[in-house]
Amino acid sequence: MTASIAADGLGVRFQFDRQSRVVSPQLARLRRRGEESWGLRGVSFSVGPGEGVALVGASGSGKTTLLRCIGGIFAADEGRIAVRGHVASLLSIDAGLTGELTGRENAMLLGVVGGLTRREVRRSLDEIRTRTALEDEFDHPVSSYSQGMRARLGFAVAVQAGADVLLLDEVHEALDHEFRSVVEAFTRSLLARGGVVVAAGHDHPLLERICERGILLSAGHLRADGSFAEVVREYLLT
């Protein structure tokens, strides 16, 4: 396995439609002032095989935007980003889950969307069920699941297709202690095989167990890149 990420001058711009309907003159003025903003600007870094990197920063600093760029959800408006390897991402609690469908049915649907054939998904359903530890709830509607149960299912399906690059955005913080150990064991195994893990969140002790390196983002700019402990210290001092 050879996985890597390289960003050079990466920028992502969000534009707002000035013609969008607003409910008051005050909101119209705000919309005009905020017509354009940058979620990321001038971000450059590289991640090599076997590296776990934690994205650190306040809410709105650009962590989720960067993860979505790595995952191919957002395109670069400036600069470039290159990702080598199959990407598995869990960027929200729901992770594309459909509440009316059971856990099994969601696993089938998301597995096919993630690149597996229907036959491959059917063969892996027992393994997915075991990994989630949902037992009978695997055949219950997802609308009845707790946040932790949804995160378990999303994670189990995301990694089933064979991850080279694993992206986690706070969702692992919704997991209970027992399943966190499953996630941590998987990330260690992935890194040992030469994969890449990029995780974002505010639970620094948890992130430190997954990642040795940290990247500090502030207002869409990269402010620090180094050991996790050093980056967290700088974040707490700002």
Buried (B, 14 or more C-beta within 10 A) or exposed (E): BEBBBBBBBBBBBBEEEEEEEBEEEEEBEEBEEEEEEBBBBBBBBEBEBBBBBBBBBBEEBBBBBBBBBBBEEBEBBBBEBEBBBBBBBBBBBBBBBBEEBBBBBBBBBBBBEBEBEEEEBEEBBEEBBEBBBBEEBBEBBBEEBEEBBBBBBBBBBBBBBEBBBBBBBBBBBBBEEEBBEBBBEBBBEBBEEBBBBBBBBEEBEBBBBBBBBBBBBBBBBBBBBEEBEBBBBBBEEE
